[in-house]
Amino acid sequence: MARLSNAEDCYDPGSVAFSLQEADALKLNEDEAHEVGAMLGIRHGTLAEFCRAIIERWNLRFCLVTLGAEGAFGLSADGDQAYAAGYKVELADSCGSGDAFSAGFVHKILRQA
């Protein structure tokens, strides 16, 4: 597992917990999910367990975990879960792909409201 860079001291357990307290949805990549789980003492064997625990602990509506080429997993507070497999594309640059994923998710949620 890759260690996330905290070289600029941009976050710590307190700031992460505060942010989660203020959030409705959490989107992380797989490495970030494991690191946040360790940082906040969320024991989990699977991403579904991680998402369930973090939703319950911080009263979130959604927890989403992107899995790179393997797709994405999401869980809602209602217990609905979804996995979307990845598919091969010609990649020019991965910068912004997490933002694009989040934008697509928010768009879909707002269109259903």
C-alpha positions in Angstrom: 0.0 0.0 0.0 1.3 3.4 -0.9 1.7 5.9 1.9 0.0 9.2 1.3 2.2 12.2 1.3 1.6 14.5 4.2 4.8 16.5 3.6 3.1 19.8 4.0 1.1 18.7 7.1 -2.1 19.4 5.2 -4.1 17.0 7.4 -4.1 15.2 10.7 -6.6 12.9 12.5 -8.3 16.0 14.0 -8.8 17.8 10.7 -10.0 14.6 8.9 -12.5 13.9 11.7 -13.7 17.5 11.7 -14.2 17.4 7.9 -16.1 14.1 8.1 -18.3 15.6 10.8 -19.2 18.5 8.3 -19.6 16.3 5.2 -22.5 14.4 3.6 -20.4 12.3 1.3 -16.9 11.0 1.3 -15.0 10.0 -1.9 -11.5 8.4 -1.5 -9.3 6.2 -3.6 -8.5 2.8 -2.3 -5.1 3.8 -0.7 -6.7 6.8 1.0 -9.5 4.6 2.4 -7.0 2.3 4.0 -4.9 5.2 5.4 -8.0 7.0 6.7 -9.2 3.8 8.3 -5.8 3.3 10.1 -5.6 7.0 11.1 -9.1 7.0 12.6 -9.0 3.5 14.1 -11.6 2.1 11.7 -10.9 -1.7 11.6 -12.1 -3.2 8.3 -11.4 -6.2 6.2 -13.3 -5.0 3.1 -14.1 -1.7 1.5 -17.8 -2.3 2.2 -17.0 -2.7 6.0 -14.9 0.5 5.8 -17.7 2.4 4.1 -20.3 1.1 6.5 -18.3 2.0 9.6 -17.4 5.5 8.4 -21.0 6.2 7.3 -22.3 5.2 10.7 -19.6 6.9 12.7 -19.9 10.3 11.0 -23.6 10.1 9.8 -22.6 10.4 6.1 -25.1 9.8 3.3 -22.5 8.2 0.9 -19.0 6.7 0.9 -17.4 6.2 -2.5 -14.1 4.5 -3.2 -12.4 4.6 -6.6 -10.3 1.6 -7.5 -8.3 2.8 -10.4 -8.6 0.4 -13.4 -10.8 -1.9 -11.2 -13.7 0.6 -11.1 -15.4 2.0 -8.1 -17.5 1.0 -5.1 -20.1 3.0 -3.3 -22.4 2.6 -0.3 -25.2 4.7 0.9 -26.5 5.3 4.4 -29.7 3.4 3.3 -27.5 0.3 2.8 -27.6 0.4 -1.0 -24.3 -0.5 -2.5 -22.9 -0.6 -6.0 -19.8 -1.7 -7.8 -19.0 -0.5 -11.3 -16.2 -2.4 -13.0 -13.5 -0.3 -14.7 -13.0 -0.4 -18.4 -9.9 0.2 -20.5 -9.4 3.6 -22.0 -6.5 5.3 -23.5 -5.1 7.4 -20.7 -3.4 10.7 -21.5 -3.3 12.0 -17.9 -5.0 10.8 -14.7 -4.9 14.2 -13.1 -8.4 15.2 -12.3 -10.0 11.8 -12.8 -11.1 11.7 -9.1 -12.7 15.1 -9.6 -14.5 14.0 -12.7 -15.8 10.9 -10.9 -17.1 13.1 -8.1 -18.7 15.5 -10.5 -20.5 12.6 -12.3 -21.7 11.2 -9.0 -23.0 14.6 -7.8 -24.7 15.2 -11.1 -26.5 11.8 -10.9 -27.6 12.4 -7.3 -29.0 15.9 -8.1 -30.8 14.7 -11.2 -32.7 12.1 -9.0 -33.7 14.7 -6.3 
